[in-house]
Amino acid sequence: MAIARRTRTTAGMCEPAEMSPPELRKREVGESNPLVGLECWPRMFLRPAPIVCDLGAGNGRFAATYAELHPEWNVLAVERRLPRVRKIRRAQELRRLSNLRVLWLGWDDLLLFWSQPESCREIHVLFPDPWPKRRHQIRRTLSMRVLTAIFRVLEPGGFFRLLTDDSGYYATVEQAAAALPGFGRSEDPGAFPESQFETIFRSRGCPLHGAIWRKSEGNGTERKKRGAA
Ligand SMILES: C[S@@+](CC[C@H](N)C(=O)[O-])C[C@H]1O[C@@H](n2cnc3c(N)ncnc32)[C@H](O)[C@@H]1O
């Protein structure tokens, strides 16, 4: 199935390219993609600014609101289901969010094969598909390999935020993150807009599990705090 052509529309939106996730997955981590240079995706935006990623963005409620609240940042929503990609794109157009882009792509592929090290200020993974049955857990996107890629893609001082209703998934990620030197639990820097699933789960009174892990600066200080351009 062909997805993801990287051409620009008049709105600057990244269009699907002829590249299939299974082909990408066969590649080794770190191998560059022959169709798109590793440095390409930050250039989707009209101007250089800190990049914030919403991975598995769903209908894009979080990404669009965050982009609206922070016009000084570039917000990248990544989603693999086309109807949801279209919703995000509609929100981008209706709300004239020139700092929001959407990619129709598996976010694990983005992290593993298409991204530059130290290129993102924030990475949000909100309610990743939980695959709660033990035999299905292999399908979870947040594997150790992908978490390591998140760490690589974050700028020093940048953070990864996970929120889920699945305590088992959360515990697995917490354990994996603890094994990455230079990735430390951090205080929540403030209120974030709710995603669609967050609103749903909160309205049902479900317990939620979440944390923020910050990539160290290497010298023990947190130079790039959230919000600093
Ligand atoms: C449970 S929904 C959560 C949506 C949104 N983050 C929210 O909190 O409202 C999970 C979303 O992640 C998308 N998704 C799952 N795995 C993905 C992957 N590997 N790459 C891109 N999107 C993915 C699904 O299509 C779905 O839209």
The ligand as an SDF file (V2000), in Angstrom:
LIG
                    3D

 27 29  0  0  0  0  0  0  0  0999 V2000
   -6.1220    5.3390   21.2890 C   0  0  0  0  0  0  0  0  0  0  0  0
   -5.8630    6.4790   19.9970 S   0  0  0  0  0  0  0  0  0  0  0  0
   -5.3190    7.9550   20.8570 C   0  0  0  0  0  0  0  0  0  0  0  0
   -5.4240    9.1780   19.9940 C   0  0  0  0  0  0  0  0  0  0  0  0
   -4.9380   10.4780   20.6400 C   0  0  0  0  0  0  0  0  0  0  0  0
   -3.5400   10.4160   20.9900 N   0  0  0  0  0  0  0  0  0  0  0  0
   -5.7480   10.8060   21.8480 C   0  0  0  0  0  0  0  0  0  0  0  0
   -5.2170   10.7040   22.9590 O   0  0  0  0  0  0  0  0  0  0  0  0
   -6.9090   11.1890   21.6940 O   0  0  0  0  0  0  0  0  0  0  0  0
   -4.3340    5.8760   19.3070 C   0  0  0  0  0  0  0  0  0  0  0  0
   -4.0290    6.4870   17.9530 C   0  0  0  0  0  0  0  0  0  0  0  0
   -2.7230    6.1240   17.5590 O   0  0  0  0  0  0  0  0  0  0  0  0
   -2.7340    5.7420   16.1970 C   0  0  0  0  0  0  0  0  0  0  0  0
   -1.6110    4.8380   16.0230 N   0  0  0  0  0  0  0  0  0  0  0  0
   -1.4280    3.6390   16.6110 C   0  0  0  0  0  0  0  0  0  0  0  0
   -0.2230    3.1400   16.2900 N   0  0  0  0  0  0  0  0  0  0  0  0
    0.3560    4.0590   15.4690 C   0  0  0  0  0  0  0  0  0  0  0  0
    1.6070    4.1290   14.8050 C   0  0  0  0  0  0  0  0  0  0  0  0
    2.5170    3.1540   14.9150 N   0  0  0  0  0  0  0  0  0  0  0  0
    1.8660    5.2100   14.0500 N   0  0  0  0  0  0  0  0  0  0  0  0
    0.9430    6.2090   13.9190 C   0  0  0  0  0  0  0  0  0  0  0  0
   -0.2380    6.2000   14.5300 N   0  0  0  0  0  0  0  0  0  0  0  0
   -0.5250    5.1410   15.3070 C   0  0  0  0  0  0  0  0  0  0  0  0
   -4.0860    5.1170   15.9850 C   0  0  0  0  0  0  0  0  0  0  0  0
   -4.4740    5.1190   14.6250 O   0  0  0  0  0  0  0  0  0  0  0  0
   -4.9550    6.0130   16.8530 C   0  0  0  0  0  0  0  0  0  0  0  0
   -5.4260    7.1260   16.1250 O   0  0  0  0  0  0  0  0  0  0  0  0
  1  2  1  0
  2  3  1  0
  2 10  1  0
  3  4  1  0
  4  5  1  0
  5  6  1  0
  5  7  1  0
  7  8  2  0
  7  9  1  0
 10 11  1  0
 11 12  1  0
 11 26  1  0
 12 13  1  0
 13 14  1  0
 13 24  1  0
 14 15  1  0
 14 23  1  0
 15 16  2  0
 16 17  1  0
 17 18  1  0
 17 23  2  0
 18 19  1  0
 18 20  2  0
 20 21  1  0
 21 22  2  0
 22 23  1  0
 24 25  1  0
 24 26  1  0
 26 27  1  0
M  CHG  2   2   1   9  -1
M  END
$$$$
